[in-house]
Amino acid sequence: MIPAVTSLWKSLEQVTDPEIPVISVVELGIVRSLDIDAESNCVVTITPTYSGCPAMEVIAEEITTALQKLGVKKVKIMHQLSPAWTTDWMHASGKAKLRDYGIAPPVQQVIDISSLSRISEPHIDCTHCGSKNTRLVSQFGSTSCKALYRCNDCLEPFDYFKAH
């Protein structure tokens, strides 16, 4: 017997992203759906943050393990590339966890960016002191999905999770 779908979702909320362990794959928006099919398989559809994401295999294994711990015998992981993952899918709780971890969460929505004829530089608050006096140092931070910023007040560098 398969546990209730709400229990399955709660279990997936405990599966963290391997690169940012304070945020779950659900909060990140990687888990797109969870269904039970006609053969009693638990089918989880996941979308990578980008098509070459090396963490997807680990995420799939962690999802399978989490569901099997609840007694689910058959887990099918479906990889869905379209529509492409976007930071718009991140939950508010995940963005708050990123900020608390020291990574500034996306401040723009992709839909807003795509409708602008000229993209203005987003205003990013310092994750250390909260100052609004920050500047972009590099378009690429510790990973390609992040940019590197520096606070002009406390002088500390910090990552910004770019909207994409």
QUIQUIZI-V843585 format. One line per field, one symbol per residue. phi: phi as a letter, one per 20 degrees, with the letter a starting at -180 (. if undefined). A space follows every 50 residues. Layout:
phi = ???
This chain:
phi = .efggffffffffeeeffecfeceffffnffebbcdefemeedddccffb fdgfeffffffffffffffeofedcdddedecfffcffeffgfffffggf eodffgdddgffffeefceeffedeffednfeecbfebfcdfcfecdddc efeemeebecfffa
